[in-house]
Amino acid sequence: MNWNDAAEDLFQSILSGTPRPIRDQTAENLRSTAEGLAEEEGKNRVGVQTVVEAWVKITPETLRSDIPRQMELFGLDASEYEYLFE
């Protein structure tokens, strides 16, 4: 599955903030979840929106409230993704 550059950059940013002991497992989970979501939507390329959806999906519910703050740090408008937290 292909990834656009912005999606790959976001993926790397997310991983850079992930504690080292779980970084490799998180990378595998995030990549496979994003690619699975893209396939389900009939896409042949992973984009930023798909990475964000996968990020929210794999993050334990107790930690999701911090994702909007992290999105802002990565230059994303968290309000565009509010639907993922409902």
C-alpha positions in Angstrom: 0.0 0.0 0.0 1.3 3.4 -0.9 1.4 6.3 1.6 1.5 10.0 0.6 4.3 12.1 2.0 2.1 14.0 4.5 0.7 10.7 5.9 4.2 9.3 6.3 5.3 12.4 8.0 2.4 12.3 10.4 3.1 8.6 11.1 6.7 9.4 12.0 5.6 12.3 14.2 3.2 10.1 16.1 5.9 7.5 16.6 8.4 10.1 17.8 6.1 10.8 20.7 5.5 7.2 21.5 7.5 5.7 24.4 10.4 3.6 23.1 9.3 0.3 24.8 6.1 0.2 22.8 7.2 2.2 19.7 7.8 -0.8 17.4 4.5 -2.5 18.3 2.7 0.9 17.9 4.3 1.3 14.5 3.1 -2.1 13.3 -0.4 -1.5 14.7 -0.8 2.0 13.3 0.5 1.0 9.9 -1.6 -2.1 9.6 -4.7 -0.3 10.9 -4.3 2.6 8.5 -3.7 0.3 5.5 -6.7 -1.8 6.5 -8.9 1.3 6.7 -7.7 2.5 3.4 -8.4 -0.9 1.8 -11.9 -0.9 3.3 -12.6 2.5 1.8 -11.3 1.3 -1.6 -8.3 3.5 -1.6 -4.9 2.5 -2.9 -3.0 5.2 -0.9 -3.0 6.1 2.7 -3.6 9.8 3.4 -3.5 11.9 6.5 -7.1 11.5 7.4 -6.7 7.7 7.3 -3.7 7.9 9.6 -5.6 10.1 12.1 -8.5 7.6 12.1 -6.1 4.7 12.7 -4.3 6.7 15.4 -7.6 7.3 17.3 -8.7 3.7 16.8 -5.5 2.1 18.2 -5.2 4.5 21.1 -6.6 3.2 24.4 -9.8 5.1 25.2 -8.3 6.5 28.4 -5.5 8.3 26.4 -7.6 9.6 23.5 -8.4 12.9 25.2 -4.8 14.0 24.6 -4.9 13.3 20.8 -6.4 16.7 19.9 -3.6 18.5 21.7 -1.0 16.4 19.9 -2.8 17.1 16.6 -2.3 20.8 17.1 1.4 20.2 17.8 1.6 18.4 14.5 -0.1 21.3 12.6 -3.5 19.6 12.3 -6.8 21.3 13.0 -8.3 19.0 15.6 -11.8 20.4 15.0 -11.8 18.6 11.7 -11.6 15.3 13.5 -14.1 15.8 16.3 -16.4 13.2 14.9 -13.8 10.5 15.7 -14.2 11.3 19.4 -17.9 11.2 19.7 
